[in-house]
Structures are given as C-alpha cells and as structure tokens.
Amino acid sequence: MSGTSLCCRGSRRLVYVNMVVFSEEDRILIKNLYELKGCGTKRLINKFSTKGWKLRALNKLLRKLKDTGT
C-alpha cells in the first residue's frame, strides 16, 4: 500500500491517499527558503513542482515552523 495509510477511530475508518511525507532534505530546504528568502507555500510549490508537494501539507509544515521553529 504505497502512498496509502489507514486510520481507524471508533467505528469510523478513514483512508488517506497520497499523503505527502517531506524528507529531511526537503524540510531543511523549505525551512531555509521560508526563513531566509520569505518564500510562501505557492512560491515553493511553483519552484519545486516535480516534488509533488500539496498546498495543505506545506501550509501545515510552515505553520509548525512558524510556531515552534523546528
């Protein structure tokens, strides 16, 4: 089941398809471009369109960087 994970909560079953997992290199690149150059999610997605990053996942990562710094 590559790219798919299954989550069970109570009587509900949720299936997440095509979840984005950022590699450690991707996280470092995103963090540096965000902090040093001020790149936002749309700019990062346009610059690295071959990576297959999703807007929502990148927003979540940038929010985490902003809140915690890691």
N, C-alpha and C positions, 0 to 999 in steps of 0.2 A: 504494500500500500504506500507507494512513494508519493509524497505530497499530500497525504490524507491522514487525518487523525480523528479518532472517535472519542467523544466525551459523553459520559453518562452522568446525569444529575437527577436523582429521584426516579420518576417514571419517564422522564424525557430523555431522548437520545439526540444529541447534536453531532452533526458530521461537518467538520471543517475541511474544505478542499482548497488546495493550492495555498497553504499557509506560507508566508514569507519568513524565512529564517535568515537573519543577517549574519554573515561570517564575521569573525573578529576583525579581519582586514576591512570589511565594509563598515563596521561600526567606527573604527578609527578614522577612516576616510570621511564618513558622514560627520563625525564629531568635529574634525579639523575644518572641514569646509563650512560647517554651520557656525562655529565659534570664530574662525579667523576671517572668513570671507562673507559671512552673513547669508549664506545660501539657504533658501527655504525648500520646502518639500517639492514644489512644482519645478523649481530650477534643478534640483538634484535628480528628479525623475527624467527631466529632459536631457540632462548631461549624460546620464547613465541608463539610457532606455533599454540597453541589452541585458541589464541585470534583472529585469522583471520585478522591480520593487513596486509595491502597491502604495497608493497615496495614504490610505488609512494606517498601514503598518509604519510607514515613515513618519507620519504625524505623531504616532504613539511613541516612537523612539526619540524624536526630537523633544517631545513634551517631557519624557523621562530625563533626557539630558539637561533640559532647562530646569527641572525641579530638583534633581539630585546631583547633576554634574558628572554622572557616570553613565 
